Amino acid sequence: MSSFTLDKTIFNLSLYKSVRDTWFEGVPLDAADFDFAAAKRWFQATPEEKAIFDSKCRDNFAHALEAIGPEKFPEPTAEPFLQEIKEVAQSNPGDGGATAAWSALAIVLLVDQMTRHIFRKGEGLVKVYNHYDKIAYSLVRALFSADSPIGRPDHHPQWRYSPPHRTWFYLPFIHSEDIEAHDIVQDIMDDMSKDAEEHNTGPGMKKLVEGGIKGEKEHRDILEKFGRYPHRNLALGRESTDEEKKFLSEGGSTFGVSQDE
């Protein structure tokens, strides 16, 4: 059992709402379809737009990430976050689990996505791979297990048929270099695709789902070929093989991670 506890002056509903408002600005929960232009910052931002959004994430959430960084939380587990989600659920018994589900999503976004906007190079990127990703993966594994304090969060009715919201629970699996994670998420994403089809979601929603499945396949193909993600070698001080060097030099995907020293 972890003895680490979250600082409740930081980790509270105010933080989770701020994460929600920042990440989903322009992407309403009840939208009939998905507008890629509204969420350009997620996928196709220009360097200038990236810098602006990165700065926004840093200004609003760097303090929260520092509070759970490796210096203060050296053996990262899901336990303190699961306890937090459980407490949110107990404090909001009449909302059908909506507040707890949002809190879970906000925490996943914080450790899995905000980190990638705040720490893009150097030691910060090392912390993403060696620390925050461990928290994110441990957390989603627990949330998708029988021991989840709120059931399966991506199936909550508020976003069951909204891929722009439920899909973020799956990214920690995709970011993992453990092939087992990809076995798990492949089935989960197929489940999301079936929900989208059965609910007759709009073309933008379907395109988002198809893009997510394609992205997972790309990650898995690279992992099956190399046993790891070559684009992480530079940050992690891993010696690249000749085959990995060839892959990167010929334009192999780095998923937006700079390969400059």
C-alpha positions as CSV (number, residue, x, y, z in Angstrom):
1,M,0.0,0.0,0.0
2,S,1.2,3.5,-0.9
3,S,1.6,5.9,2.0
4,F,1.4,8.9,-0.4
5,T,-1.6,11.1,-0.1
6,L,-2.8,13.8,-2.5
7,D,-2.8,17.4,-1.5
8,K,-6.5,18.2,-1.4
9,T,-5.8,21.9,-1.7
10,I,-4.6,21.0,-5.3
11,F,-6.5,17.8,-6.2
12,N,-10.1,18.7,-5.9
13,L,-13.2,19.4,-8.1
14,S,-11.8,22.8,-9.0
15,L,-8.7,21.3,-10.6
16,Y,-10.7,18.7,-12.4
17,K,-13.1,21.3,-13.8
18,S,-10.2,23.3,-15.0
19,V,-8.7,20.3,-16.8
20,R,-12.1,19.6,-18.3
21,D,-12.6,23.2,-19.5
22,T,-9.1,23.5,-20.9
23,W,-9.1,20.2,-22.7
24,F,-12.6,20.2,-24.1
25,E,-13.0,23.9,-24.9
26,G,-15.2,24.0,-28.0
27,V,-16.1,20.3,-27.7
28,P,-19.5,20.1,-26.0
29,L,-20.5,16.8,-24.4
30,D,-23.8,16.7,-26.1
31,A,-22.5,17.4,-29.7
32,A,-24.2,15.4,-32.4
33,D,-20.9,15.2,-34.3
34,F,-17.3,16.0,-33.9
35,D,-15.7,19.2,-35.3
36,F,-12.0,18.6,-35.9
37,A,-11.5,22.3,-36.3
38,A,-12.7,22.9,-32.7
39,A,-10.0,20.5,-31.4
40,K,-7.2,21.3,-33.7
41,R,-4.9,21.7,-30.7
42,W,-5.1,18.0,-30.1
43,F,-4.0,16.8,-33.5
44,Q,-2.9,19.4,-36.1
45,A,-1.8,22.5,-34.3
46,T,0.8,24.8,-35.8
47,P,4.1,25.3,-33.9
48,E,2.7,28.7,-32.7
49,E,-0.6,27.1,-31.6
50,K,1.3,24.4,-29.8
51,A,3.3,26.9,-27.9
52,I,0.2,28.8,-26.8
53,F,-1.6,25.7,-25.7
54,D,1.5,24.3,-24.0
55,S,1.9,27.6,-22.1
56,K,-1.8,27.4,-21.0
57,C,-1.3,23.9,-19.7
58,R,1.9,24.8,-17.9
59,D,0.4,27.9,-16.3
60,N,-2.6,25.9,-15.0
61,F,-1.4,22.4,-14.3
62,A,2.4,22.3,-13.7
63,H,1.9,22.8,-10.0
64,A,-0.4,19.8,-9.8
65,L,2.1,17.6,-11.7
66,E,4.9,18.8,-9.5
67,A,2.9,17.8,-6.4
68,I,2.9,14.2,-7.7
69,G,6.3,14.3,-9.4
70,P,9.1,11.7,-8.8
71,E,10.7,13.7,-6.0
72,K,7.5,13.6,-3.9
73,F,5.9,10.4,-5.2
74,P,8.9,8.2,-6.0
75,E,7.0,4.9,-6.3
76,P,4.0,5.8,-8.4
77,T,0.9,3.7,-8.2
78,A,-2.8,4.3,-8.8
79,E,-3.7,4.0,-5.2
80,P,-4.0,7.6,-4.1
81,F,-5.9,8.5,-7.3
82,L,-8.3,5.6,-6.9
83,Q,-9.0,6.7,-3.3
84,E,-9.6,10.2,-4.6
85,I,-12.1,9.0,-7.2
86,K,-13.8,6.8,-4.6
87,E,-14.2,9.8,-2.2
88,V,-15.6,12.0,-5.0
89,A,-18.2,9.3,-5.7
90,Q,-19.1,9.0,-2.1
91,S,-19.4,12.8,-1.8
92,N,-21.8,13.0,-4.8
93,P,-24.2,10.1,-4.3
94,G,-27.1,11.6,-6.2
95,D,-25.5,12.3,-9.6
96,G,-25.2,8.7,-11.0
97,G,-21.5,8.8,-10.8
98,A,-21.1,11.6,-13.2
99,T,-18.8,13.8,-11.0
100,A,-16.6,10.8,-10.1
101,A,-16.3,9.8,-13.8
102,W,-15.3,13.3,-14.8
103,S,-12.8,13.4,-12.0
104,A,-11.3,10.1,-13.2
105,L,-11.1,11.5,-16.8
106,A,-9.5,14.7,-15.6
107,I,-6.8,12.8,-13.7
108,V,-6.1,10.6,-16.7
109,L,-5.8,13.7,-18.9
110,L,-3.6,15.4,-16.4
111,V,-1.0,12.6,-16.1
112,D,-1.2,11.3,-19.7
113,Q,-1.8,14.3,-21.8
114,M,-1.0,17.6,-20.0
115,T,2.4,16.1,-19.2
116,R,3.1,15.8,-23.0
117,H,2.3,19.5,-23.5
118,I,4.3,20.7,-20.5
119,F,7.3,18.4,-20.8
120,R,8.4,18.1,-24.4
121,K,12.2,17.7,-24.1
122,G,15.1,16.7,-21.8
123,E,14.6,15.7,-18.2
124,G,10.9,16.6,-18.4
125,L,10.3,14.0,-21.1
126,V,12.2,11.4,-19.0
127,K,9.7,12.1,-16.2
128,V,6.8,11.6,-18.6
129,Y,8.0,8.2,-19.7
130,N,9.4,6.9,-16.4
131,H,7.0,8.4,-13.9
132,Y,3.8,10.0,-15.1
133,D,3.1,7.3,-17.7
134,K,3.4,4.7,-14.9
135,I,0.7,6.5,-13.0
136,A,-1.5,6.8,-16.0
137,Y,-1.2,3.2,-17.0
138,S,-1.6,1.9,-13.5
139,L,-4.7,4.0,-13.1
140,V,-6.5,3.0,-16.3
141,R,-5.7,-0.7,-15.6
142,A,-7.4,-0.3,-12.3
143,L,-10.3,1.6,-13.7
144,F,-10.9,-1.1,-16.3
145,S,-10.7,-3.9,-13.7
146,A,-13.3,-5.4,-11.4
147,D,-11.9,-3.4,-8.6
148,S,-12.7,0.0,-10.1
149,P,-14.4,2.3,-7.6
150,I,-16.8,3.6,-10.3
151,G,-17.2,0.7,-12.7
152,R,-15.9,1.1,-16.2
153,P,-15.6,4.9,-16.7
154,D,-15.7,5.0,-20.5
155,H,-19.1,3.4,-20.4
156,H,-20.7,6.1,-18.3
157,P,-23.9,7.3,-20.0
158,Q,-22.8,10.9,-20.2
159,W,-20.2,10.0,-22.8
160,R,-20.9,6.5,-23.9
161,Y,-21.6,7.7,-27.4
162,S,-19.1,10.6,-27.4
163,P,-15.7,9.3,-28.7
164,P,-14.1,12.7,-28.2
165,H,-14.5,12.2,-24.5
166,R,-14.2,8.5,-23.8
167,T,-11.2,7.9,-26.1
168,W,-8.8,9.6,-23.6
169,F,-9.1,6.7,-21.2
170,Y,-7.4,4.6,-23.9
171,L,-4.3,6.6,-24.6
172,P,-2.3,5.4,-21.5
173,F,-2.6,1.8,-22.9
174,I,-1.4,3.0,-26.3
175,H,1.6,4.9,-24.8
176,S,2.7,1.7,-23.0
177,E,5.6,-0.3,-24.3
178,D,4.0,-3.4,-22.8
179,I,2.4,-5.4,-25.6
180,E,-0.2,-6.7,-23.2
181,A,-1.6,-3.1,-22.9
182,H,-2.2,-3.2,-26.7
183,D,-4.0,-6.5,-26.5
184,I,-6.3,-4.9,-23.9
185,V,-6.9,-1.6,-25.7
186,Q,-7.5,-3.2,-29.1
187,D,-10.7,-4.9,-27.7
188,I,-11.7,-1.8,-25.9
189,M,-11.4,0.4,-29.0
190,D,-13.3,-2.2,-31.1
191,D,-16.1,-1.9,-28.4
192,M,-16.1,1.9,-28.9
193,S,-16.3,1.5,-32.7
194,K,-19.4,-0.8,-32.3
195,D,-21.0,1.7,-30.0
196,A,-20.5,4.5,-32.6
197,E,-22.0,2.3,-35.3
198,E,-25.0,1.2,-33.3
199,H,-25.7,4.8,-32.2
200,N,-25.3,6.1,-35.7
201,T,-22.9,8.8,-34.7
202,G,-22.0,11.5,-37.2
203,P,-19.2,11.3,-39.8
204,G,-16.8,13.3,-37.6
205,M,-17.3,11.0,-34.7
206,K,-16.7,7.9,-36.9
207,K,-13.6,9.5,-38.4
208,L,-12.2,10.1,-34.9
209,V,-12.8,6.5,-33.9
210,E,-11.2,5.3,-37.2
211,G,-8.2,7.6,-36.5
212,G,-7.8,6.2,-33.0
213,I,-7.9,2.6,-34.2
214,K,-5.4,3.5,-36.9
215,G,-3.1,5.2,-34.4
216,E,-3.2,2.2,-32.1
217,K,-2.3,-0.1,-34.9
218,E,0.7,2.2,-35.9
219,H,1.9,2.1,-32.3
220,R,1.5,-1.7,-32.0
221,D,3.2,-2.3,-35.4
222,I,6.3,-0.3,-34.2
223,L,6.3,-2.1,-30.8
224,E,6.1,-5.5,-32.5
225,K,8.9,-4.7,-34.8
226,F,11.3,-3.1,-32.3
227,G,10.1,-4.2,-28.9
228,R,10.0,-0.5,-27.9
229,Y,9.3,2.9,-29.3
230,P,12.5,4.1,-31.1
231,H,11.5,7.8,-30.8
232,R,12.0,7.5,-27.0
233,N,15.5,6.3,-27.2
234,L,17.1,9.8,-27.3
235,A,15.3,11.0,-24.2
236,L,15.8,7.8,-22.3
237,G,19.5,7.5,-23.2
238,R,18.9,4.2,-24.9
239,E,21.3,3.2,-27.7
240,S,19.4,2.9,-31.0
241,T,20.0,-0.2,-33.1
242,D,20.9,0.3,-36.7
243,E,17.4,-0.8,-37.7
244,E,15.9,1.8,-35.4
245,K,18.2,4.5,-36.7
246,K,17.2,3.6,-40.3
247,F,13.5,3.7,-39.3
248,L,13.8,7.2,-37.8
249,S,16.0,8.6,-40.5
250,E,13.5,7.5,-43.1
251,G,10.7,9.3,-41.5
252,G,9.4,6.7,-39.1
253,S,6.8,8.1,-36.7
254,T,8.0,10.0,-33.6
255,F,4.4,11.0,-32.6
256,G,5.5,14.6,-32.4
257,V,8.5,14.0,-30.1
258,S,11.5,16.0,-31.2
259,Q,14.6,14.0,-32.0
260,D,16.9,17.0,-31.6
261,E,19.4,17.0,-28.7
